[in-house]
Amino acid sequence: MNEGLNTRVIHHGESFAGDTGTVMPPIFPSSTFAHGNAGGFDYTRSGNPNFRILDSVLSSVEGCAHATVFASGVSAITAVVSQLKQGDLVLCEENLYGCTVRLFEQVFAKFGLRTEWVDFTQPDALDVIRNQIPAMVWLESPTNPLLKVIDLQAVCSITEPLGIPVVVDNTFATALVQRPLDLGATLSLTSTTKYINGHSDALGGAVCTNDPDWQQKMVFSQKALGLQPSPFDCWLITRGIKTLPLRLKQQVANAAALADQLAEHPDVNWVRYPHRKDHPQHAVAVKQMKGGGAIVTASFNASQEQTYALCKRLRWFTMAESLGGIESLICHPATMTHAAVSADVKARLGIDAGLVRFSVGCEDLTDLQADLQQALELLV
Ligand SMILES: *Cc1c(COP(=O)(O)O)cnc(C)c1O
């Protein structure tokens, strides 16, 4: 695999195109396949040519042996967690994506799975691993919405000799910015709905690994739990990933510039962006991330109403959940993603009324800067 990344996202493994000469892969909506075919396909719940095409690109980008695709990021999480059993303990980063927390607390807890929430940016988190010997460690870096950065190599250096599998939700960074498997993680999980597809028009998830046992477990979960994606969505995501390096380059450059613009504004209390020098884990971020990513979080010196109004005044940032598309979005966690979280927990996590999260898109930087400027000027 000596080819560059731009080449590898465009060219995938087999296209299953027969002798048609088609340049883009076909879509295979068939639910079933004739017994004994050369591709080894039988029923789409347990495999499909479009899954395999996307698997081949994802494993190439991640630089790993295996990738398994799912219907969504949440399906991918379900596939992994379903491999655990009653009584097992999962040590989780305390600032995980909200739907991951909900799965652990409102679904898997009913089946006797135990979770403990730890701030993995603190050095004593490593002692908790040694003392508890969990069945799994679940990380996310950078986290949502505060963009905490966890030293993945430091955690994996503790878990590896103990044989504890580590899952890293790599959705915010993508393999272009950070490669968890190279840093020692067992599984690198992604919601392909976000940057990988990049066009906010399909849902998907994937789990990448170098471990053949885990690969078998993922394929089993895909078919046994019915977590498979649709062939059409795989086709869309395969199309989307072809421009991932181009999109991300523009998005990361835009995000870094907007973070600096925000930091200079008098009505901004603080800005979080992994590659800015004032980020609390800046050294780790520079060590393990090739860029700062394209998410910026800021805290305005403003009430909830003022902050909400500011979000609504922006022209090029749509106020919406999700992230990672070519279009810029803004999210007000206190009233959106974290609306259901109690005031206590919000305060503990640092989610205040003036906090906003930007998912920076591919628009012209000057337009985004002017938009931000006009919205901030009206902040009184
Ligand atoms: C969106 C997201 C998920 C869930 O993915 P879906 O495709 O929406 O199911 C999981 N983790 C992170 C970090 C996400 O941003």
The ligand as a Tripos MOL2 file, in Angstrom:
@<TRIPOS>MOLECULE
LIG
   15    15     1     0     0
SMALL
NO_CHARGES

@<TRIPOS>ATOM
      1 C1        -23.0070   10.9510   15.3870 C.3       1 LIG1
      2 C2        -22.1050   10.2310   16.3000 C.ar      1 LIG1
      3 C3        -22.3650    8.9090   16.6880 C.ar      1 LIG1
      4 C4        -23.6050    8.1690   16.2570 C.3       1 LIG1
      5 O1        -23.6470    7.9920   14.8850 O.3       1 LIG1
      6 P1        -25.0200    7.8580   14.0510 P.3       1 LIG1
      7 O2        -24.5300    7.6120   12.6680 O.co2     1 LIG1
      8 O3        -25.7770    9.1350   14.2240 O.co2     1 LIG1
      9 O4        -25.7590    6.6980   14.6210 O.co2     1 LIG1
     10 C5        -21.4710    8.2920   17.5300 C.ar      1 LIG1
     11 N1        -20.3830    8.9290   17.9890 N.ar      1 LIG1
     12 C6        -20.1060   10.2030   17.6420 C.ar      1 LIG1
     13 C7        -18.8770   10.8510   18.1850 C.3       1 LIG1
     14 C8        -20.9440   10.9030   16.7910 C.ar      1 LIG1
     15 O5        -20.6700   12.1760   16.4680 O.3       1 LIG1
@<TRIPOS>BOND
     1     1     2 1
     2     2     3 ar
     3     2    14 ar
     4     3     4 1
     5     3    10 ar
     6     4     5 1
     7     5     6 1
     8     6     7 2
     9     6     8 1
    10     6     9 1
    11    10    11 ar
    12    11    12 ar
    13    12    13 1
    14    12    14 ar
    15    14    15 1
@<TRIPOS>SUBSTRUCTURE
     1 LIG1         1 GROUP 0 **** ****
